[in-house]
């Protein structure tokens, strides 16, 4: 098997269309404990998910209407403090949609205030 050619791209950002960029960026900034800043384009708001000048950002674009078709792309948040974080996220406006428990892990699928799904996951002690 041949090794893949080296990538000449890097993952810089996750763009999210929404009707209120400031509100949704505020939710995700609080959910991740990261700073929120103006985007590079007027009307955009960004959350620095990996630090101020490194790693991918979440960039929220204000659009008049959001395409509601799902693309199967969903952020996953991992924690050792599952119950506390679930309470904190629902307190910020997230809504639980589904919960799954397996012998090795447990997760809850939630929606953010704009209806976008994300998962909160914890590994269970064996």
N, C-alpha and C positions, 0 to 999 in steps of 0.2 A: 504494500500500500504506500502511495506517495504522500508525503506531508503536504498539507495545504499551503498555497502561496501566502506569504505574510500579508496581513490586512493592512491596508493603507487608509483605513477609516477608524474612527473611534466613536463610541456611544456618547453623545454630548447632551441630549435632552429628550424629554418626553413631552410632546406638545398635546395640550388638552383644550378642545373647544368647549366653551361654556357661555352662558348668558351673563354671568357676573364674575369676571376674572378676579377682582379684588376679594370677593367673599369666598370663592372656592380656594384661592391661594392662601387666604387666611386660615381656612379649615386645615389644609394640608400642612401649612407651616406649623400650626399648633400640634397637629397629630404627630408630626415627625420631630418637633422641637427644633426646627430650623428657621433661619431668618427668611423674611419675605422682602423682595425688592422690586422696583419697577423693571419691566422687561426692556429689551433693547429696541423694541418697536412700540410706538404709541398704542395705548390700549391694552398692552400685555402686562402681566404680573408674573414674577418668577419666584420659585422656592428653591433655595440652594440646598439640595438634599445631601450633598457630601462635603459641604464646606464652602466658604465664600468664593474661592477661586479654583476649586478642583471638583472633578466628578460631574456626573450628569445633573441637570437641573430639570425641574418640572416647570414648564412654561404654559401659562393659562392665557388663551386667546378669547377675547370677548367677540362673540358672533351673534347675529340676530336670531338665528335658529340653529339648534343643535341636531345633528343627524342621530337619531335614536337607535339605529341598527348597531347591534353589538359586533365587536370585532374579536372577541375572545381574549383581549389583552387586559390583564388585571394586575395591579400592584399587590405584592405580598409583603406584609409586615410581620416580623418574627419577634417574639418576646418570651422571656422567662416569667413575666408577671401578667399572665393571660387575663385573669378576672379583673385585676386593677386596670389594665389597659382597655379591656372591653368596656368597663364602666366609664373610663375617661373619654374614649372615642364616642360612645353614645351620648355622653354629656356635651360633646362638641357638635352634635347633630347627626352623627352616623346612625343608620338604622340597620339592625341585624336582619338578614334575609334567610340564612340557612346555617346550620351547625352540623359538623361531622366529627365524630370521635372514633379513632382507630386505636389499636393497642399502643402504637408508638407516637402518634401525634393527634392533635385536636385543632380544628380551625373553625372560625366563623366567617362567613361571607357577609359583608356589610355593604351598604351604599353610602356614599358621601352625600352632602346636602344637594348636589346636582343630580343624584341618581346613578353615579358611576360606581361600579362594584370594585371592592378590594377585599383581600383576605387578611385576617389576623390569625397567626399560627403559633402554636407552642409545641415543643417536643415533650413527650411524657417520659417520666423516669420508668425504666424497666424493672 
